[in-house]
């Protein structure tokens, strides 16, 4: 791992005008001329000329052909140079740690996984993750000086000011792990720590570019259930950056064979759709599964986590194979999650709900239509405008991709104060 501070090129990107221009070029896949940049950004022609000269010298944008627009000199088109800079995303999950390397355009150019290390020895956690990050970059053949930083998506709660993973419910031995600063010291890169649901929402917003919805909820279905929120193009983090803990929303669970303790018809959505619980229900309904957990909604050991993941893969295969019991169960889970999302839609008056996460993608074919029907057809839905219900196309690695997008967003998105990564 690194013995020196990397990412030394980060401050050289600084300057509000530079990020304004770079962001405008990034959001325009077909490129922009300098005249168009001046029009879009409101900057003077001289400022645009100076800024683009700097960005070209830095290798972040390139001149790519010309276009003729009326009389006068043909205009040179400027485009983003995706391979000029990179960002690493890390998603800490109870089963595996996922690593992705994104280029400047947000394309995944490399990925890997490691088993989630026990946090009984925090130094071992840092060594494992740090070595995997260095290995990912080396295997991709990327210049280390072109890496802007590392983003970490972790289950909450987190202490974002201290950079600590506090006490995730599905990682019982991860208590007060000082991950951010220790990993920055080990790798030499600037490191950002974010709650996984927020990271997923940031990734969805950043990669959508100009087509990004102004307001939306990202329903995150992983080992736990949460919701990442974006309001007016800004992620909602809350006072302690732990917003999104939506697992306690009460929903009707009758379609999922009663509440976890067998009583009543209402319960918390997080417990109702916990993957290990759904695996047990699937087995009870005759779906052929080999693994599964033992405690409703609680993953108590590494072995239990592995068993649930194996069983979930088998459930996904059963859905693809047309197993009616598996398809029905996935649809019921989608309905319950949709019912919970209605509460968020009503609360924030949003018009878009995005479903995604590590466990979502494997049941989406059956769960998404059911979730959409539950939301748009809910008698409890207050807003009278249309609500768009879609699936994220970021796949199962959405949190890791989102973590890398945190770094790209910090470096590329114009903000009047604190444009770049600060620790």
N, C-alpha and C positions, 0 to 999 in steps of 0.2 A: 504494500500500500504506500501511498504518497508520503514523502518526507518534506515536501515543500507545499506552499500554498498555491493551488491551481486557480483557474478562473481569473487570472490576472487581467484578462482582456475584458472582463465585465465592465469595469468603470469606463473603458474607452468607448462603450456604446452609449454612455450616458448623454444627457442633454435632452430636454423635453422635445425640441424640434426634431431631433434625430429619431426618437421613438414615434413621433407623429408620422413622419415620412415612412419609416419602416413598417409601421402598422398599416398604413394605407396601401403600400405595395403588397404586403402579405395578404391583404383581403381582396386583392385583385389578381386572380389567376392568370388573366390575359395580359397583365402588365399595364403600366401607366407611363405616359410621357411626363416630362417635367412641367409642361403647361397644365396637364390634367392634375398633377400633384399640387401645384399652386392653387388651382381652383378648388380642389377637394379639401385641402388642409387650411386654406386661408393664409398661408405663408407667402412672403414676397418671392418673386422670381429669383432674386439674388440669394435669399436664404435657402430656397430649394436647391439651387445650383451648388451652394457650398455643402449642404448636407448630403446631397447625392454623391458628390465627389468623395466625401469622407466614407460613405457606406460602400462605394465601389472599391476604394482603396482597402477597406476592411474585408472585402470579399463577400459582403452580405447581400448585395444586389449586383446585378450585371446588366449591361446594355445588350438588348436582344432584338435586333432588327429595327426597322423604321416603318412608319406609316405616313401616308400623304393625307393631310386634312386641309383641303382647300388650297388657296394660294400660299406661296411661301416655302420655306425650307421644310423638308420632311422631318417629322418628329421621331426622336429615338425613344424606343420603348424600354422601360426599366422593369426587370422582374427579380423576384426573390431568388437567392442562391441557396437552396435548401441544405446543401452539404457543407455550408460554411460554419455552422454552429450546431450543437447538439444539446440535448437535455436527457437526464436519466430519471426514470420514475420507478419507485419502489413501493409495492403494496404488501404490507404485513398482514397476513391472514392466519387464523389458527392452524391451518393445514400446511400452507406453503407461503413462501415469500416470492413474489413475482417481480421481475426486473424488466424494464423496457428501455430502449434507447430511441429517442425521437429526433428527427432532423428539424431544421428550422421551420419547415412547413407543417410539422406535426405528424409526419409519416413514421410509423414504426419500422426501424431498420434492423433491429436486433432485439431478442428477448431471451430470457432464461428463468429458471426457477430453482429454489433450494428448499429443503425442508425447514420449517420454522424452528429456529433454535430455542431452547429453553432459556428463560430469562433469569434462572437461578444464578447465572454468571453473566452479568451485563457485558463484560468485556468480550465474552465469547459471541454474544449477539453482534457486537460491533465488528469483530473480526470476520464473522461469517458474511454479514451484509457487505462490509467494506471490500472483502476479497471478491465477492460476486460482482460488485459494481466495477471494480478494476478489471476483472476478467471479461465482463460484458463489453467494455470499451475496447480492450485489447483485441478480443476476438473479432470485433467489427472493423478493426483496422483504422480506428478514428484517432486523430491527433488529440492528445489529452488537453492541449491548450484550446481546442475548439469546443470543449464541453463547458456549458454555462453553469451547470450546477446539478444538484440532486434534489428531487422532491420525494418526500415520504408520505404515503397515505396509510394511516393507522386507525384501527377501531378506537373510538373514544371511551372514556374521556381522555383528553390530552391537556397539557399545560403549554399553550403555544408560546407564552413569553419565556418560559424556562426551557422549552424544547424537550419536554418530558412526556412519555407515554405513562399515564397515571395508573389506571387499573382497569383494563378492558375486561368485560364480563366473560368473554370466551377465551381469554388468555390468562388463566388464573395465576400464573407465575410471573406475569409481566406487570410488576408494580413499581412505579417510580423509576422507569428506565430512562436515563438521560441520553436519548438516542440522537437528537439533532447535533449537539455540539461534539459529542464523541465521534460521530460518523464524519463530521466535517474535519475534525482533527486527523482521523484515520485516513481519509481519502484525499484531503487537500482541496475539496470542492466546497463552495457555498451550499448549504443544505436548508431546505424548507420542510417543516412538519405541518401536516394538515389532517383533519379528520377525514376518513375515507369517503363518506357521503358528500362532503363538500368538494373534495378533490374530483370526484366523478362529475359533479355539476360543473365545475370549472372546466374540465376537459370537454364536456359536451358543448359548453358555450364557446370556448376558444376555437375548437376545431370546426364549428359551424360557420365561423367567420361572419360575413354580412348577412347570412340567412339565419343567424342565431335569434331565437325568440327573446323578446325583451324580458318576459316574466315566465318562469316555468318551475315545475317541481320535478326533481329526479328521484324516482322511487327506486331505492337501492335494496336489492334482495341478495344478501350474501349469507354468511353464518348468522348474522343478525338482520333486522329490518330497520331501515332508516330512510330519511328523505333529505336530499340536498336541495336547497332553495336558491333561486336567482330572482331578484327583484330589481327592475330597472337596469338590467345588464350588470348587476353587482351581486356576488355571492353573499348570502346571509350567513354570517358566522356566529353572531351572538357575542355577549360580553366576554366569554371565555373561549370562544371559537369552538364550542361544542354543540351548536345548533344542529337540529336534524334527528334527535332521538325520538322517533315517532312510534316506536314499538309498543308504547303503552296506550295507543288509541284503541278504544273499545269498538268491537265489531260483532256482528252476528256470525256465529260459528256453526250453525246447525248443519250446513252442508259438509263440514269437515268432522263429522261424527262426534260433536259435543266438545266441550272445553277440555283442556288437558287433565283436569282432575275429575272429569266425568259428570260435572254438575252444571246445570243451566245452559243457556244458549248464547250468552255473550261473554266475551273475554278479550284479552289484549291481542292485537294483531301479530305482534312479534312472537308470542307463544303459539298462536294458532297456526302460523305458517313456518315455524321453525323447521329447517330441513330434516332434522332427525325425527321430528314428530310425523312429518309427511311420509317419511320412509316407513315408519311403523304402520301408518294407516294403509299405505300401498301394499305392504306385505299382508296385512289383515284382509285386504280386499282381493288377495290372490295374485298380485303382481310378483313375479319371480325375482327376488332381490337377495343378495348374499350378505350385505352389511347392514349396519344401522346402529343408532344410539340406544341408550338405556334410560335416559332421563329426559322428560318432556322439556324441550326447549333449551336444554343445557348440555353443552359439550364438556365433559369432565376430564378427558384425557386425550393424549395424542393418538392413541389407538382408536378411540371413539370417533375422533375427527376423521381419521383415515377411513374408517368403516362407513361413515355417513357419505363421504365423498365417493367411495366405490359404489355404494348403493344408489347414489344420485345419478351417477353415470349410467347405471343399469336402468334406472327409471326413465332417463332420457332416451335410451335405446328402445325401451318398451313403447314410448310415445311414437317414435319414428316407425316402429314396426306395426303400429295400429292397435296396440293393446287398449281396449275400451276403458278398462279400469284405470290405467295410467293416465289416459287422456282426460277422463272425467275428473280425476284427482287434481291434475294440473289446472284444469278449468276452474274447479272449486277454489283452489288457492289463488288464482287470478282474480276471482270474484271478491274474495275476502280482502285482498290487497287493494282492489279498486274501491271497495267500500271505505277503506281507511283513507284513500287518496281524496275522496269526496270532502272529507273534513278539511284537508289542506286547501283544496280548490275554493271551498266556501270561505275559509279564513282569509285568504290572500287575494281572492278574486282573480285567479290566474287563468290563462286560456290554453295552457299546454302542460301535459304530464308525460314524462319520459320514463320508461321502465328499463332497468338494466341491472347489472351486477353479476358476480361470479356464478350464482345459482340460477339466476333468471334465464340466461340464454338457453339453458338446456330444457326448459319447459315452456319457452315463449310461444311456440307454435299453437299451443292450446290455451295458455294462460293469458296472452295478450288480447285476443278477441273477447274473452270473458271479462277481463279487467276493463276494457273499453266499454262494453255493454253496461257494466256495473256503474261506471262513472257517468256516462252520458244519459243513461236511463234511470238514474237514481231519483226517487221522489224527494230526496233530501237536498238535491242540488239547487243552490240558490242562484248563482249567476245565470243570466238569460242568454249570454253570448255562447257561441260554439266553443267546445273544449276539445282540442286536438290531443289524442292519446296515441303515442307511438312507442316503438322500441328503439333504444340506443343501438347504433351500428358499430359501437366501439368494442363489442364482444365481452368475453368473460374478463379480459384484462383492463376493463374500463377504469378501475381505481388506480392502477399503475400508470396507465396512459394519462389519466387526469393529474397524477402527481407530477409527471414530467411537464405537463402543460402549465402547472403552477410556475415552474421555472421559466418557461417560454413567455408566459403572460407577464411575469415580473420583469423580464428583460425587454419585451417587445411592445407592451401596451403602454400608451402615453398616460402618465399621471403627473399632476402638477407637483406632488410632493412624494418623495421616496420612490423614484422610478425603478430602482433595481433592488436586488436581493440585499437585505440588511439583516444582520444577526446581532 
